[in-house]
Each structure stands twice: as C-alpha cells, then as structure tokens.
C-alpha cells in the first residue's frame, strides 16, 4: 500500500505569550519572554518563584460555568487551542465523514490542579465532599474525549503520555493513522497545566528549574554558558492533520507537509539523558529516513533546548553526529527560551512554530543568548529573529524516561 501524504491545515495555541497562534507567533518573532513571578500560590518555600503562566487566561471568557466545572485546566487550554485550529482549517464536520476523523493528544501530567484541590477538600471536609466530576476531570484522556465530543470526531481517539515527548508522540501517531489509511482528518497536539504548588515543588526538588528569581525574563537561556535550569511553562497547541488529497479537494489552507517521524529511547536513566547522545541522534536520523530526506536538505531545527546543562550539551552533540559538517550551516533555536517548558505540550507548540517558519519564511530566535558556551558552537539564532527560506525543518522533543522524538516538516 502506498503511504498517503499528510499536511497541516490548521494550528492553534495558548501560552504565556497569548491565547491564539497569531499572538504566540508574533511574540516569538519579537523575542518576548513570557516569564514572570508566580501569582497563583505562595512560593515563599519554593527555590524557584517564577514561571511562564498563561497570564491572560479567563475561564469565563471561553466556557460557561456549567461546562467549566467539568473541565480541568489542561483540558480547557486544549479546547481553546483546538477551536482555533479547527476554525483555521476551514473544516465543517457536518459535511465530513466523522468516522474518518480522530483525535490523538499528549499530556505529561494531566489534571494536577484538580488533584491538589480535591485532596485538600477531602482532608478538610470529608470524602463525601469530593466532586463527582473529579475522576472525569483528572483523567489524562479527558481532553481527547472532550475534544472528540466537541468536534464530532468518531475515529480513533486517545492520549499519549511520555513526559516532554508526549505531544510529539501524539503527532507522530496521528501522522501514522492518516498514512495507514485509518483516517482522513486527525486533530492532534497537547496540553499541560502543571504550574501548581506541588508541581513546582517537585521540579524544584529535582533541581531541574532555574532559580534566577531576581530576573525571571532572562532565566530561560538555552545553549548559553550560564544556563541553570528550565522555566516551567503551561498552555496548549493544536494541529489539524489531513490527508493531502482530502485537503486539496476542499481547498484547505495547507501550511506544510508532515514528512517523517522518529522515536527512540535511551534505556539509561529515568530523568538524566545518556551523554553518548545516541538516542536523540537515532530519533533525528529516523525522522529523516522516514521522510526520505537527506540531512543536507534540512535548514532549521527547533531544538528541545531546555536551558539545562546536560540537555543542551547532548542535543548539540546529537545534531553534530547526524548532520556532520552541515550542522554548521543549520539554524537551531529554542521556543522554550520564550514560552518556558510546556512539558507534555512542548512538542506541539514547537511544531506549530516550525509550521509558521515554513509558511512565513522566518525563524524565531533563542533569547537570552549572552555568553557563548565553548562546547556549544552551532548557530542558535541568538536574540533576534531571522528571515529564512528553507524547505525542510526538524523539531526535537526529549523527555524524562529517555524518550526521544523528532518530526520532519516540509514545504508543499
């Protein structure tokens, strides 16, 4: 069976930079940091006191109270991003074969807001006061089920959970679903809302997050010599994937083509990456092989780029291994320098940025590039966006558990 072509026809995003893709993309190109002092809870006992919250969020703007009380924050974020993506695609599900449309999404943590709040309620007021909506809200798969209900998607529907690679795995499996002929339309992407008192405490204890409390906007500094950890982010990104001929017949706005997907594991450590860089290397090489593209044709890589010492060092080594001399000609930048680390949703918002790079012929910068690290010597597009016309781009996601994914996009 000939493998079917797959294109992106709609994107949507919610992050600290804004509540739609237009705002997010404009903020990225401007090199805007979404970081700020946390306002939701007392951080006096946390070593890190800032994050990239979704600052402009107003639940009542998007959901009536009768609906919002049934939806955890990570699901709310995703439904807003998905509504934008579906509208941008121009799809009318009333005219589509709903059995040929599905939904595969990713989240790393799921409904931690509701878990924390309900535990306090149970301890202080008793087990019988826990809401009957508790379980349907916190389930990781809740956002996929809710999206399927909202948009009438009756094909395959599930959630992947692989830490920071979650939404990239989801996109990869959505790609396969269309390629294999099981669907014509797939809503994909991911969401995360883990900036909570407990969530932040856990990452602080791991010593994974930056403690640059005096200057949050300069804290996320991927590939910089003085990086000291990532900045927690939150939000969602949604992408509509379609079989190429299906999209072309209905005159859909095609942003780019999804060409390849690579997925590996380090099989080494639950949180630390293997310093041999083998896992990320094999994921990138797998995506190129899957897409039938040679390494020298890629012009841009959206790096996982967390701003942690090991990740940035190992990812740079992996890029050099896969691309050889061509690595010096690549543009490499990190979306996380601006929106923070969206954990399970990071791959989705970064792939959305890649789609916009191909569409607008611009690449966003890695901000806070102030002191070069002698070991990290690629072109990380420091501080200022760049006009860039490329035909192929890669997006990497590397997660706790040793999970490595890479997605290849191309111009149509």
C-alpha positions as CSV (number, residue, x, y, z in Angstrom):
1,X,0.0,0.0,0.0
2,X,1.3,3.4,-0.9
3,X,1.8,5.6,2.1
4,X,-0.5,8.6,2.0
5,X,0.7,12.2,2.2
6,X,-0.2,14.2,5.3
7,X,-0.4,18.0,5.6
8,X,-1.1,20.6,8.4
9,X,-4.2,22.7,7.6
10,X,-4.7,24.5,11.0
11,X,-2.9,25.4,14.1
12,X,-3.9,27.0,17.4
13,X,-2.0,27.9,20.6
14,X,-2.4,29.0,24.2
15,X,0.7,30.0,26.2
16,X,2.2,32.8,28.3
17,X,2.6,34.8,25.1
18,X,-1.1,34.8,24.2
19,X,-4.3,33.0,23.7
20,X,-4.0,32.3,19.9
21,X,-1.4,31.4,17.4
22,X,-1.1,34.9,16.0
23,X,-0.2,36.3,19.3
24,X,2.2,33.5,20.1
25,X,4.0,33.7,16.7
26,X,4.3,37.5,17.0
27,X,5.7,37.2,20.5
28,X,8.2,34.5,19.4
29,X,9.4,36.6,16.4
30,X,9.8,39.6,18.7
31,X,11.8,37.6,21.2
32,X,9.4,38.2,24.0
33,X,9.8,36.3,27.3
34,X,6.6,35.0,28.9
35,X,8.2,34.5,32.3
36,X,7.1,36.3,35.4
37,X,6.6,36.0,39.2
38,X,4.1,33.3,40.1
39,X,0.8,34.8,41.3
40,X,-1.4,31.7,41.9
41,X,0.1,30.5,45.1
42,X,2.6,31.2,47.8
43,X,6.1,30.4,46.6
44,X,7.9,31.5,49.8
45,X,9.1,27.9,50.4
46,X,10.0,27.2,46.8
47,X,13.5,27.7,45.5
48,X,12.0,28.9,42.2
49,X,9.4,31.6,42.3
50,X,8.5,32.3,38.7
51,X,7.1,30.5,35.6
52,X,5.6,31.1,32.2
53,X,1.9,31.1,33.3
54,X,-1.0,31.7,30.9
55,X,-1.3,35.2,32.2
56,X,-4.3,36.4,30.2
57,X,-6.5,33.4,30.9
58,X,-10.1,34.0,31.9
59,X,-12.1,30.8,32.0
60,X,-15.4,32.6,31.9
61,X,-14.5,34.1,28.5
62,X,-14.4,30.6,26.9
63,X,-16.7,28.4,29.0
64,X,-20.0,28.8,30.8
65,X,-19.8,27.8,34.5
66,X,-21.9,24.7,33.8
67,X,-19.2,23.5,31.5
68,X,-16.0,24.8,33.1
69,X,-16.7,22.9,36.4
70,X,-16.5,19.7,34.4
71,X,-13.2,20.6,32.7
72,X,-9.7,20.6,34.2
73,X,-7.4,23.5,33.3
74,X,-5.3,21.4,30.9
75,X,-8.4,20.4,29.0
76,X,-9.7,23.9,28.9
77,X,-6.4,25.1,27.4
78,X,-6.5,22.4,24.8
79,X,-10.2,23.0,23.7
80,X,-9.4,26.7,23.2
81,X,-6.3,25.9,21.0
82,X,-8.3,23.2,19.2
83,X,-11.2,25.5,18.4
84,X,-8.7,28.0,16.8
85,X,-7.0,25.2,14.8
86,X,-10.3,23.7,13.6
87,X,-11.6,27.2,12.5
88,X,-8.3,27.9,10.8
89,X,-8.5,24.7,8.8
90,X,-11.9,25.6,7.5
91,X,-13.3,22.1,8.3
92,X,-17.1,21.7,8.5
93,X,-17.5,18.5,10.4
94,X,-21.2,18.5,9.5
95,X,-20.0,17.7,5.9
96,X,-17.3,15.3,6.8
97,X,-17.4,11.5,7.4
98,X,-17.0,11.7,11.2
99,X,-15.8,8.1,11.4
100,X,-12.8,9.1,9.3
101,X,-11.8,11.9,11.8
102,X,-10.0,11.2,15.0
103,X,-8.0,12.7,17.9
104,X,-4.6,11.8,19.4
105,X,-3.3,14.2,22.0
106,X,-0.4,14.3,24.5
107,X,0.0,15.4,28.1
108,X,2.8,14.6,30.6
109,X,1.0,15.1,33.9
110,X,-2.7,15.7,33.3
111,X,-5.1,17.1,35.9
112,X,-2.8,18.1,38.8
113,X,-4.8,21.3,39.6
114,X,-7.9,19.2,40.5
115,X,-5.9,16.5,42.3
116,X,-4.4,19.1,44.6
117,X,-7.6,21.0,45.3
118,X,-9.7,17.8,45.8
119,X,-7.1,16.4,48.2
120,X,-7.4,19.4,50.4
121,X,-11.2,19.2,50.2
122,X,-11.2,15.6,51.2
123,X,-8.9,16.1,54.2
124,X,-10.7,19.2,55.5
125,X,-14.3,18.4,54.7
126,X,-14.5,14.6,54.2
127,X,-14.5,12.1,51.3
128,X,-18.2,12.7,50.5
129,X,-17.4,16.3,49.5
130,X,-15.2,15.3,46.6
131,X,-16.9,16.2,43.3
132,X,-18.4,13.5,41.1
133,X,-16.5,15.3,38.3
134,X,-13.2,14.6,40.0
135,X,-12.2,11.5,38.1
136,X,-13.6,12.6,34.7
137,X,-11.6,15.8,35.1
138,X,-8.2,14.5,36.1
139,X,-8.0,11.6,33.6
140,X,-5.2,12.3,31.1
141,X,-7.5,11.1,28.3
142,X,-10.2,13.6,29.3
143,X,-9.0,16.2,26.9
144,X,-9.1,13.8,24.0
145,X,-12.6,12.6,24.9
146,X,-13.8,16.2,25.4
147,X,-12.3,17.2,22.0
148,X,-13.9,14.3,20.3
149,X,-17.3,15.2,21.8
150,X,-16.9,18.9,20.9
151,X,-15.9,18.5,17.3
152,X,-17.7,15.2,16.5
153,X,-14.6,13.1,15.9
154,X,-15.6,9.4,15.8
155,X,-12.4,7.8,14.7
156,X,-9.5,6.6,16.9
157,X,-9.1,8.8,20.0
158,X,-6.6,8.5,22.8
159,X,-3.8,10.3,24.7
160,X,-0.1,9.6,24.8
161,X,1.9,10.3,28.0
162,X,5.7,10.3,27.7
163,X,6.8,13.3,29.7
164,X,8.2,16.1,27.5
165,X,7.8,13.9,24.3
166,X,4.1,13.4,24.9
167,X,2.6,15.6,22.2
168,X,5.3,14.8,19.7
169,X,4.5,11.1,20.1
170,X,0.8,12.0,19.7
171,X,1.5,13.9,16.5
172,X,3.6,11.1,15.2
173,X,0.8,8.6,15.8
174,X,-1.7,10.9,14.2
175,X,0.6,11.1,11.2
176,X,0.7,7.3,11.0
177,X,-3.1,7.0,11.4
178,X,-3.6,9.0,8.2
179,X,-0.7,7.5,6.4
180,X,-2.0,4.0,7.1
181,X,-5.4,4.9,5.7
182,X,-7.3,4.7,9.0
183,X,-8.4,8.3,8.9
184,X,-8.5,11.4,6.7
185,X,-8.5,14.0,9.4
186,X,-6.7,14.0,12.8
187,X,-6.8,16.6,15.5
188,X,-3.6,16.4,17.5
189,X,-1.2,18.3,19.7
190,X,-1.2,18.5,23.5
191,X,-1.7,20.5,26.7
192,X,-0.2,20.9,30.1
193,X,-1.1,22.9,33.2
194,X,1.3,21.8,35.9
195,X,2.3,25.2,37.4
196,X,0.9,24.3,40.8
197,X,2.3,24.4,44.3
198,X,3.0,20.7,44.2
199,X,4.1,20.5,40.6
200,X,6.6,23.3,41.0
201,X,7.9,21.8,44.3
202,X,8.6,18.6,42.6
203,X,10.7,20.2,39.8
204,X,12.5,22.3,42.5
205,X,13.4,19.2,44.4
206,X,14.8,17.7,41.2
207,X,16.9,20.9,40.8
208,X,15.7,21.0,37.2
209,X,14.4,24.5,37.2
210,X,16.2,27.9,37.1
211,X,16.5,29.8,40.3
212,X,17.2,33.2,38.7
213,X,14.4,34.7,40.8
214,X,15.8,38.2,40.5
215,X,15.3,38.3,36.8
216,X,12.7,35.7,35.5
217,X,12.6,37.1,31.9
218,X,16.3,36.2,31.5
219,X,16.1,32.9,33.2
220,X,15.4,30.6,30.3
221,X,18.7,30.7,28.3
222,X,19.1,27.6,26.2
223,X,22.7,26.9,25.0
224,X,24.1,29.9,27.0
225,X,27.1,29.2,29.2
226,X,25.3,30.5,32.3
227,X,22.1,28.4,31.9
228,X,20.9,27.0,35.3
229,X,17.7,25.1,34.5
230,X,14.4,25.3,32.6
231,X,11.5,27.6,33.3
232,X,8.1,25.9,33.8
233,X,5.6,26.8,31.2
234,X,2.0,25.9,30.5
235,X,-0.5,26.0,27.7
236,X,-1.6,24.0,24.7
237,X,-1.2,23.7,21.0
238,X,-3.4,22.0,18.5
239,X,-2.8,21.0,14.9
240,X,-5.2,19.7,12.3
241,X,-3.6,17.0,10.1
242,X,-5.2,15.9,6.9
243,X,-4.6,13.5,4.0
244,X,-3.2,15.7,1.2
245,X,-5.8,14.9,-1.5
246,X,-8.6,15.3,1.0
247,X,-7.3,18.8,1.9
248,X,-6.7,19.7,-1.7
249,X,-10.2,18.7,-2.8
250,X,-11.8,21.0,-0.3
251,X,-9.4,23.9,-0.9
252,X,-7.9,23.8,2.5
253,X,-5.2,26.3,3.6
254,X,-2.2,24.0,3.6
255,X,0.6,25.2,5.8
256,X,3.2,22.4,5.2
257,X,3.6,18.7,4.9
258,X,4.4,16.3,7.7
259,X,7.0,14.0,6.2
260,X,8.7,12.0,8.9
261,X,8.7,10.8,12.5
262,X,11.5,9.2,14.5
263,X,11.1,7.8,18.0
264,X,13.7,6.2,20.3
265,X,14.6,5.7,23.9
266,X,17.9,6.0,25.8
267,X,17.2,3.0,28.1
268,X,19.5,4.6,30.5
269,X,18.0,6.7,33.4
270,X,14.5,7.9,34.4
271,X,15.5,11.6,34.4
272,X,19.0,12.1,33.1
273,X,19.8,11.8,29.4
274,X,22.6,9.5,28.3
275,X,25.7,11.6,27.5
276,X,26.5,9.4,24.5
277,X,23.8,11.3,22.6
278,X,22.8,8.1,20.8
279,X,19.0,8.3,21.5
280,X,18.4,11.8,20.1
281,X,20.7,11.0,17.2
282,X,18.7,7.9,16.2
283,X,15.4,9.8,16.5
284,X,16.6,12.6,14.1
285,X,18.1,10.1,11.7
286,X,14.9,8.1,11.9
287,X,12.7,11.1,11.0
288,X,14.9,11.9,8.0
289,X,14.9,8.3,6.8
290,X,11.1,8.1,7.3
291,X,10.7,11.2,5.2
292,X,13.1,10.2,2.6
293,X,15.2,13.4,3.0
294,X,19.0,13.6,3.3
295,X,20.4,15.6,6.2
296,X,21.9,18.3,4.0
297,X,18.4,19.4,2.9
298,X,17.3,20.5,6.4
299,X,17.7,24.2,7.0
300,X,16.3,24.6,10.5
301,X,16.0,22.6,13.7
302,X,13.6,23.6,16.5
303,X,15.6,22.2,19.4
304,X,14.3,20.7,22.6
305,X,16.6,23.3,24.1
306,X,15.5,23.3,27.7
307,X,18.3,25.5,29.2
308,X,19.6,22.7,31.4
309,X,23.3,21.8,31.4
310,X,23.0,18.3,30.1
311,X,20.1,18.6,27.6
312,X,21.7,21.5,25.6
313,X,25.1,19.8,25.6
314,X,23.8,16.4,24.5
315,X,21.3,17.7,21.9
316,X,24.1,19.8,20.3
317,X,26.3,16.7,20.2
318,X,23.4,14.7,18.6
319,X,22.9,17.3,15.9
320,X,26.6,17.3,15.0
321,X,26.5,13.5,14.8
322,X,23.5,13.4,12.5
323,X,24.4,16.4,10.3
324,X,28.2,16.3,10.2
325,X,29.7,19.3,8.5
326,X,26.2,20.5,7.6
327,X,25.4,21.2,11.3
328,X,27.4,24.4,11.0
329,X,25.1,25.6,8.2
330,X,21.9,24.9,10.2
331,X,19.8,27.4,12.1
332,X,18.9,26.0,15.6
333,X,16.6,27.8,18.0
334,X,14.6,27.1,21.2
335,X,11.0,28.1,21.6
336,X,11.4,27.4,25.3
337,X,13.6,30.4,25.7
338,X,10.3,32.4,25.4
339,X,7.3,30.3,26.5
340,X,9.1,28.1,29.0
341,X,8.9,24.3,29.1
342,X,5.3,23.2,28.4
343,X,6.3,19.7,29.4
344,X,3.9,17.4,27.6
345,X,2.7,20.2,25.3
346,X,6.1,21.4,24.3
347,X,6.4,19.3,21.2
348,X,3.1,20.6,19.9
349,X,3.7,24.3,20.3
350,X,7.2,23.9,18.9
351,X,5.9,22.1,15.8
352,X,3.4,24.8,15.3
353,X,6.2,27.3,15.3
354,X,8.0,25.2,12.7
355,X,4.9,25.2,10.5
356,X,4.9,29.0,10.8
357,X,8.6,29.1,9.9
358,X,7.8,27.4,6.6
359,X,4.8,29.5,6.0
360,X,6.2,32.9,6.8
361,X,9.9,32.2,5.9
362,X,11.1,33.5,9.3
363,X,12.7,31.7,12.2
364,X,12.3,32.9,15.8
365,X,15.4,33.5,18.0
366,X,16.8,31.8,21.1
367,X,16.6,34.7,23.5
368,X,19.0,35.4,26.4
369,X,22.0,34.2,24.4
370,X,24.5,36.4,26.2
371,X,27.6,34.3,27.0
372,X,28.6,31.7,24.4
373,X,29.4,28.2,25.7
374,X,32.6,26.9,24.1
375,X,31.2,23.4,23.9
376,X,28.0,24.6,22.2
377,X,29.1,26.2,18.9
378,X,26.2,25.9,16.5
379,X,24.1,28.8,15.1
380,X,21.4,29.1,17.8
381,X,19.8,32.3,16.2
382,X,20.7,34.5,19.2
383,X,18.2,37.1,20.4
384,X,16.9,38.3,17.0
385,X,14.5,36.6,14.6
386,X,15.8,36.0,11.1
387,X,14.4,35.8,7.6
388,X,14.9,32.2,6.5
389,X,13.6,30.4,3.5
390,X,14.0,26.6,4.0
391,X,12.3,23.6,2.5
392,X,12.7,21.2,5.5
393,X,12.7,21.6,9.2
394,X,13.1,19.2,12.2
395,X,11.5,19.5,15.6
396,X,13.0,17.6,18.6
397,X,11.5,16.5,21.9
398,X,13.4,14.7,24.6
399,X,11.6,13.6,27.7
400,X,12.2,12.1,31.2
401,X,12.2,8.3,30.8
402,X,14.8,8.7,28.0
403,X,12.1,9.3,25.3
404,X,13.3,11.0,22.1
405,X,11.2,12.1,19.2
406,X,11.8,14.1,16.0
407,X,9.3,15.3,13.5
408,X,10.2,16.4,9.9
409,X,8.1,19.1,8.1
410,X,8.5,20.2,4.5
411,X,7.2,22.9,2.3
412,X,4.4,21.8,0.0
